[in-house]
Amino acid sequence: MSELTLLLIRLAFLAVLWFFVIAAVGVIRTDLFGSRTAPAGPRKSAKPSKPVAKPKNKKGEPRQLVVTGGPLQGTTINLTETPITIGRANDATLVVSDDYASSRHARLFPQDGQWIVEDLGSTNGTYLDRSKVTRPTPVPLGVPIRVGKTVIELRK
């Protein structure tokens, strides 16, 4: 092979290596600090909005978050108006020591009389029953939420 060919192969290998390093740093940054999203601004609608009555849950309001599967099985958290964060970070409300959970994996929060689950840009995703959570989704009573190997439910 000519020296020019070897030089081009070396440069291509170096470029691929740097691309891999930059991609790995990006994944680690997302896992540590979460994804950056732009704040949602006020939406304008053509029609004036009417006040919406809060939906009443026929089964009753959930009062506890119960861990039903995983290493923390049996753990309960009483629900208040404060959001619940789930992840490996020490400042999370429910700290899970799971290799499949991100530092700030998911969040549960009350809104309009119901609890909403939101994935916080986790690597492995958050699942409500068997569906992957891609946007904030209401959580019915007794439906499992899976974060890594940990399974939680809302109960009365």
Stockholm file with secondary structure:
# STOCKHOLM 1.0

chainA/1-156         MSELTLLLIRLAFLAVLWFFVIAAVGVIRTDLFGSRTAPAGPRKSAKPSKPVAKPKNKKGEPRQLVVTGGPLQGTTINLTETPITIGRANDATLVVSDDYASSRHARLFPQDGQWIVEDLGSTNGTYLDRSKVTRPTPVPLGVPIRVGKTVIELRK
#=GR chainA/1-156 SS CCHHHHHHHHHHHHHHHHHHHHHHHHHHHHHHHCCCCCCCCCCCCSSCCCCCCCCCCTTCCCCEEEEEESTTTTCEEECCSSCEEEESSTTSSEECCCTTSCTTCEEEEEETTEEEEEECSCSSCEEETTEECCSCEECCTTCCEEETTEEEEEEC
#=GC SS_cons         CCHHHHHHHHHHHHHHHHHHHHHHHHHHHHHHHCCCCCCCCCCCCSSCCCCCCCCCCTTCCCCEEEEEESTTTTCEEECCSSCEEEESSTTSSEECCCTTSCTTCEEEEEETTEEEEEECSCSSCEEETTEECCSCEECCTTCCEEETTEEEEEEC
//
